[in-house]
């Protein structure tokens, strides 16, 4: 009986670790997409530095926020 409980606990902890890893990957993808979005909606200043336009930056932040929200929803339904 003790062995069965140990196996069950190990299996459940492996499942939760896998879910946490999947959520971390999802969040990482959201951050990567946000950085790419900001790069796409930015323009170069006189010295060649990339500066995001206020409208583009807000749109990218809103998109990243929605992406993270979807990650959390996706993990809570599993």
Secondary structure in CASP SS format (residue, H / E / C, confidence):
PFRMAT SS
TARGET T0000
AUTHOR 0000-0000-0000
METHOD secondary structure of the structure
MODEL  1
X C 1.00
X H 1.00
X H 1.00
X H 1.00
X H 1.00
X H 1.00
X H 1.00
X H 1.00
X H 1.00
X H 1.00
X H 1.00
X H 1.00
X H 1.00
X H 1.00
X H 1.00
X H 1.00
X H 1.00
X H 1.00
X H 1.00
X H 1.00
X H 1.00
X H 1.00
X H 1.00
X H 1.00
X H 1.00
X H 1.00
X H 1.00
X H 1.00
X H 1.00
X H 1.00
X H 1.00
X H 1.00
X H 1.00
X H 1.00
X H 1.00
X H 1.00
X H 1.00
X H 1.00
X H 1.00
X H 1.00
X C 1.00
X E 1.00
X E 1.00
X E 1.00
X C 1.00
X C 1.00
X C 1.00
X C 1.00
X C 1.00
X E 1.00
X E 1.00
X E 1.00
X C 1.00
X H 1.00
X H 1.00
X H 1.00
X H 1.00
X H 1.00
X H 1.00
X H 1.00
X H 1.00
X H 1.00
X H 1.00
X H 1.00
X H 1.00
X H 1.00
X H 1.00
X H 1.00
X H 1.00
X H 1.00
X H 1.00
X H 1.00
X H 1.00
X H 1.00
X H 1.00
X H 1.00
X C 1.00
X C 1.00
END
